[in-house]
């Protein structure tokens, strides 16, 4: 038996659309609509047909996305 120790495993947690909705205080339908329209950030993982986002990806997106009613067609 080898005396070398394995490094500890790290668990990566991904958020589902429902998790993202709860994290942001939005409905799951709103998140689905954002995703269909291309407003969501790219998923960090895809397993089959299921997409997942890292919490930090969603937090960064939330900090930088336009607010409700913001005009996105105007230059800054």
For each residue, the residues with C-beta under 8 A, 3 or more apart:
1:
2:
3:
4:
5:
6:
7:
8:
9:
10:
11:
12: 45 54
13: 54 55
14: 44 45 52 53 54
15: 19 20 23 52 53 54 55 58
16: 19 20 50 51 52
17: 20 21 28 31 32 35 51
18: 21 22 28 31
19: 15 16 22 23
20: 15 16 17 23 24 26 31 40 53 58
21: 17 18 24 26 27 28 30 31
22: 18 19 25
23: 15 19 20 55 58
24: 20 21 31 58 62
25: 22
26: 20 21 30 31
27: 21 30 31
28: 17 18 21 31 32
29: 32 33
30: 21 26 27 33 34
31: 17 18 20 21 24 26 27 28 34 35 40
32: 17 28 29 35 36
33: 29 30 36 37
34: 30 31 37 39 40
35: 17 31 32 38 39 40 51
36: 32 33
37: 33 34
38: 35
39: 34 35 65
40: 20 31 34 35 43 53 61
41: 53 57 58 60 61
42:
43: 40 46 51 52 53
44: 14 52 53 54 57
45: 12 14 51 52 53
46: 43 49 50 51 52
47: 50 52
48:
49: 46
50: 16 46 47
51: 16 17 35 43 45 46
52: 14 15 16 43 44 45 46 47
53: 14 15 20 40 41 43 44 45 57 58
54: 12 13 14 15 44 57 58
55: 13 15 23 58 59
56: 59 60
57: 41 44 53 54 60 61
58: 15 20 23 24 41 53 54 55 61 62
59: 55 56 62 63
60: 41 56 57 63 64
61: 40 41 57 58 64 65
62: 24 58 59 65
63: 59 60
64: 60 61
65: 39 61 62
66: 70 72
67: 70
68:
69:
70: 66 67
71: 74
72: 66
73:
74: 71
75:
76:
